[in-house]
Amino acid sequence: MAIDLHAAFESEPPTLDFIWPGFLAGTVGALVAPGATGKSFWALEAAMAIACSVAGGDLVGLSPTRAGRVVYYAGEDPEVALVRRIHAIGQHLNKQAREAIVENLILKPVMGTLMNVLDDVQRADLISFCSGARLIVLDTLSRIHDRDENSNSDMAKLIVMLEHIAACTGASVLYLHHVSKGSAREGGTDQQQAARGASALIDNARWCGFIAKMTEKEAKSLSDQEFSRQPIGGDRRGFFVRFSVSKQNYDAIPIDRWYKRYDGGVLVPVKLVSTRKENALTSVNGADDESW
């Protein structure tokens, strides 16, 4: 059905519905990071935040506008690893939050099942199962198709199919993806073009977030001790990762947040300050970003 141009000119436009700041409902987004950075943990915690309808379930600090059903397809990890991950996250959640998440989150281990969203039958089954969901997470992109990731035409078709899934289910679709070896080697994992493979993977997505490990320079200039301002240092920098957004088509919200890795790999927002007392707080948990 064509858009009613007269009504669009004259009437107040509808309010945009965001899954979380910048990620529009019913669109396709990407989360990119090097391996073993924490993107699966972040995505699972984000999925729980969307699934949780009570206070206490938003560990990553997304402040979702409303809760909804979430389906998470885990293609990289066996069931035993996923159960341990869920248990670790659960230690940071209250009982009410855990129960609410159980009601709304479905976590499906699909490692080794040859999942392929480009297959008509499999895609139809996925759409039927996920109908009415608020969010679908695909972890990771390389596990859900059988095409050449370096081919722009192949990856453009893949994104179109993910958009078809979003349109048919009403859900936003978030896929996880790795960065290229060159980006990881050169320290450019926080750039929009850092994703591995064809440029269409990010160009055609509507939102792209990234997770990056703390660099040596950041470990020297940042502290998690507000009073002593002792540098984090090289021996502890592996416990800290930064989340930010390199692409958002429907908003211009500045997002930059640090997380500290706790037992089991759980990511929790952390306030970091500059080691130089004359500097203002640097990328803190909500202090310099009121929208988050």
C-alpha positions as CSV (number, residue, x, y, z in Angstrom):
1,M,0.0,0.0,0.0
2,A,1.4,3.4,-1.0
3,I,1.9,6.1,1.6
4,D,-0.8,8.7,1.8
5,L,1.2,11.8,1.0
6,H,-1.5,14.2,1.9
7,A,-1.9,12.8,5.4
8,A,1.9,12.7,5.8
9,F,2.1,16.4,4.9
10,E,-0.7,17.5,7.1
11,S,-0.8,15.1,10.1
12,E,1.5,14.7,13.0
13,P,3.9,11.9,12.2
14,P,3.9,8.7,14.3
15,T,6.3,8.4,17.1
16,L,9.3,6.2,16.3
17,D,9.4,3.0,18.3
18,F,12.9,2.1,19.4
19,I,14.0,-1.3,20.8
20,W,16.8,0.7,22.6
21,P,18.2,4.1,21.8
22,G,18.8,4.4,18.0
23,F,17.7,0.8,17.1
24,L,14.3,1.2,15.4
25,A,11.7,-1.5,15.9
26,G,11.2,-3.7,12.8
27,T,14.6,-3.0,11.3
28,V,17.9,-5.0,11.0
29,G,20.9,-4.1,13.1
30,A,24.4,-5.5,13.6
31,L,26.7,-5.9,16.6
32,V,30.4,-6.3,15.6
33,A,33.5,-7.2,17.6
34,P,36.6,-9.4,17.5
35,G,36.2,-12.9,18.8
36,A,36.3,-13.4,22.6
37,T,35.5,-9.7,23.3
38,G,32.1,-10.2,24.9
39,K,29.6,-9.5,22.1
40,S,27.6,-12.7,22.9
41,F,27.4,-11.8,26.5
42,W,26.4,-8.3,25.7
43,A,23.7,-9.5,23.2
44,L,22.3,-12.0,25.7
45,E,22.2,-9.4,28.5
46,A,20.5,-7.0,26.0
47,A,18.0,-9.7,25.1
48,M,17.2,-10.2,28.7
49,A,16.7,-6.4,29.1
50,I,14.1,-6.4,26.3
51,A,12.5,-9.6,27.7
52,C,12.2,-8.3,31.3
53,S,9.0,-6.5,32.2
54,V,10.0,-5.6,35.7
55,A,12.8,-3.6,37.3
56,G,16.2,-5.2,37.7
57,G,16.7,-6.9,34.4
58,D,18.5,-4.3,32.4
59,L,22.1,-5.1,33.3
60,V,23.6,-3.4,30.2
61,G,21.7,-0.1,30.9
62,L,19.7,0.0,27.6
63,S,16.5,1.5,29.2
64,P,14.1,-0.2,26.7
65,T,10.8,1.6,26.3
66,R,8.8,-1.6,26.7
67,A,9.3,-5.3,27.1
68,G,8.5,-8.0,24.7
69,R,9.2,-11.6,23.5
70,V,12.8,-12.3,22.4
71,V,14.1,-15.2,20.5
72,Y,17.9,-15.8,20.6
73,Y,19.5,-18.2,18.2
74,A,22.9,-19.2,19.5
75,G,25.0,-20.8,16.7
76,E,28.5,-20.7,18.2
77,D,28.1,-22.2,21.7
78,P,26.9,-25.6,22.9
79,E,24.1,-25.9,25.3
80,V,26.3,-26.5,28.4
81,A,28.2,-23.2,27.7
82,L,24.9,-21.3,27.3
83,V,23.5,-22.7,30.6
84,R,26.7,-21.6,32.4
85,R,26.4,-18.2,30.8
86,I,22.7,-17.8,31.9
87,H,23.6,-18.9,35.4
88,A,26.4,-16.3,35.7
89,I,24.1,-13.5,34.5
90,G,21.4,-14.7,36.9
91,Q,23.7,-14.0,39.9
92,H,23.2,-10.3,39.1
93,L,19.4,-10.4,38.7
94,N,16.7,-10.4,41.4
95,K,14.1,-13.2,41.5
96,Q,11.4,-11.1,40.0
97,A,13.6,-10.2,37.0
98,R,14.6,-13.8,36.4
99,E,11.0,-14.9,36.4
100,A,10.0,-12.2,34.0
101,I,12.9,-13.1,31.7
102,V,11.9,-16.8,31.7
103,E,8.4,-15.7,30.5
104,N,9.6,-13.7,27.5
105,L,13.0,-15.1,26.4
106,I,13.6,-18.2,24.3
107,L,17.2,-19.2,23.9
108,K,17.7,-21.8,21.1
109,P,21.1,-23.6,20.7
110,V,21.5,-24.1,17.0
111,M,25.2,-25.0,16.7
112,G,25.7,-27.8,14.2
113,T,22.1,-27.7,12.9
114,L,23.1,-26.1,9.6
115,M,20.7,-23.1,10.1
116,N,20.2,-21.2,6.9
117,V,17.8,-18.2,6.7
118,L,18.2,-18.2,2.9
119,D,16.5,-21.6,2.7
120,D,12.8,-21.0,2.0
121,V,11.5,-23.7,4.3
122,Q,13.8,-22.8,7.2
123,R,13.0,-19.1,6.9
124,A,9.3,-19.8,6.9
125,D,9.7,-21.9,10.0
126,L,11.6,-19.1,11.7
127,I,9.0,-16.5,10.8
128,S,6.2,-18.7,12.1
129,F,8.1,-19.4,15.4
130,C,9.1,-15.7,15.9
131,S,5.8,-14.1,14.9
132,G,5.0,-11.3,17.3
133,A,8.5,-11.1,18.9
134,R,10.0,-7.8,19.9
135,L,13.6,-8.9,19.0
136,I,15.3,-11.7,17.2
137,V,19.0,-12.3,17.9
138,L,21.2,-14.3,15.4
139,D,24.5,-15.2,16.9
140,T,26.5,-15.2,14.7
141,L,26.0,-14.2,11.0
142,S,28.4,-16.8,9.7
143,R,26.3,-19.6,11.2
144,I,23.0,-18.7,9.5
145,H,23.7,-18.7,5.8
146,D,25.7,-20.5,3.1
147,R,26.9,-17.6,0.8
148,D,30.1,-15.8,0.3
149,E,30.5,-13.1,3.0
150,N,32.9,-11.2,0.7
151,S,30.3,-10.9,-2.1
152,N,28.3,-7.7,-1.9
153,S,25.5,-9.2,-4.0
154,D,25.2,-12.3,-1.7
155,M,25.3,-10.2,1.5
156,A,22.9,-7.7,0.2
157,K,20.5,-10.5,-0.5
158,L,21.1,-11.9,3.0
159,I,20.2,-8.5,4.6
160,V,17.1,-8.4,2.4
161,M,16.0,-11.7,3.8
162,L,16.6,-10.5,7.4
163,E,14.5,-7.5,6.6
164,H,11.8,-9.9,5.3
165,I,11.9,-11.7,8.6
166,A,11.6,-8.4,10.4
167,A,8.7,-7.3,8.3
168,C,6.8,-10.6,8.6
169,T,7.4,-11.0,12.4
170,G,7.2,-7.4,13.5
171,A,10.5,-7.9,15.3
172,S,13.8,-6.1,15.1
173,V,16.6,-8.5,13.9
174,L,20.1,-8.1,15.5
175,Y,22.9,-10.2,14.0
176,L,26.3,-10.6,15.6
177,H,29.4,-10.5,13.4
178,H,33.2,-10.5,13.6
179,V,35.5,-7.7,12.6
180,S,38.1,-8.2,9.9
181,K,41.7,-9.3,10.8
182,G,43.1,-6.1,9.5
183,S,40.8,-3.9,11.7
184,A,41.7,-6.0,14.7
185,R,45.4,-5.8,13.9
186,E,45.3,-2.0,13.3
187,G,43.1,-1.2,16.3
188,G,40.2,0.0,14.2
189,T,37.5,-2.3,15.6
190,D,35.4,0.8,16.5
191,Q,35.0,1.9,12.9
192,Q,31.9,1.3,10.8
193,Q,34.0,-0.4,8.1
194,A,35.6,-2.8,10.6
195,A,33.1,-5.6,10.0
196,R,34.5,-8.6,8.2
197,G,33.4,-9.2,4.6
198,A,31.3,-7.2,2.1
199,S,30.4,-3.6,2.9
200,A,26.7,-4.4,2.3
201,L,26.6,-6.1,5.6
202,I,26.8,-2.8,7.4
203,D,25.8,-0.4,4.6
204,N,22.4,-2.1,4.4
205,A,21.8,-2.5,8.1
206,R,20.0,0.4,9.9
207,W,22.0,0.2,13.1
208,C,25.5,-1.0,14.0
209,G,27.0,-1.2,17.5
210,F,30.5,-2.4,18.4
211,I,32.4,-3.7,21.4
212,A,36.1,-3.0,21.7
213,K,38.7,-4.2,24.1
214,M,40.4,-1.5,26.2
215,T,43.6,-0.4,24.6
216,E,47.0,0.1,26.4
217,K,46.6,3.8,26.0
218,E,43.2,3.8,27.6
219,A,44.4,1.6,30.4
220,K,47.0,4.2,31.3
221,S,44.6,7.2,31.1
222,L,41.5,5.8,32.7
223,S,40.7,4.6,36.3
224,D,37.8,2.8,37.9
225,Q,38.8,4.4,41.3
226,E,37.3,7.9,41.5
227,F,39.3,9.1,44.4
228,S,42.8,7.7,43.9
229,R,42.5,7.7,40.1
230,Q,45.0,4.9,39.9
231,P,45.4,3.8,36.3
232,I,43.7,0.5,35.3
233,G,47.0,-0.6,33.9
234,G,48.0,-3.4,31.6
235,D,47.4,-6.2,34.0
236,R,43.7,-5.3,34.4
237,R,42.7,-3.9,31.1
238,G,41.4,-7.2,29.9
239,F,38.5,-6.8,32.3
240,F,37.1,-3.7,30.5
241,V,35.4,-3.3,27.2
242,R,33.7,-0.4,25.5
243,F,30.4,-0.4,23.7
244,S,29.4,2.3,21.3
245,V,27.5,2.8,18.1
246,S,29.1,3.4,14.7
247,K,25.9,3.7,12.7
248,Q,22.3,4.7,13.4
249,N,20.0,5.8,10.7
250,Y,17.0,7.1,12.7
251,D,18.5,9.0,15.6
252,A,21.6,10.8,16.6
253,I,22.1,9.7,20.2
254,P,25.7,9.7,21.3
255,I,26.3,6.4,23.0
256,D,29.6,5.4,24.6
257,R,29.8,3.1,27.6
258,W,32.4,1.1,29.4
259,Y,31.7,-2.3,31.0
260,K,33.6,-4.4,33.5
261,R,33.8,-8.2,33.1
262,Y,32.8,-10.1,36.2
263,D,32.9,-13.8,37.1
264,G,31.7,-16.0,34.3
265,G,32.1,-13.2,31.7
266,V,29.1,-11.0,32.8
267,L,29.3,-7.4,31.6
268,V,28.2,-4.7,34.0
269,P,28.4,-0.9,33.4
270,V,31.3,0.8,35.2
271,K,32.2,4.4,35.8
272,L,35.6,5.3,34.6
273,V,37.4,8.6,35.3
274,S,40.5,10.3,33.8
275,T,43.6,9.7,35.7
276,R,44.2,13.4,35.4
277,K,42.1,15.1,38.1
278,E,41.7,18.3,36.1
279,N,39.8,16.4,33.4
280,A,36.1,15.7,33.5
281,L,34.6,12.2,33.9
282,T,35.3,10.1,30.8
283,S,32.6,7.8,29.4
284,V,30.8,7.1,32.6
285,N,27.6,5.1,33.3
286,G,25.0,7.7,32.4
287,A,26.9,10.7,33.8
288,D,27.7,12.3,30.5
289,D,24.8,10.8,28.5
290,E,21.4,11.6,29.9
291,S,19.6,9.6,27.3
292,W,21.2,6.5,28.7
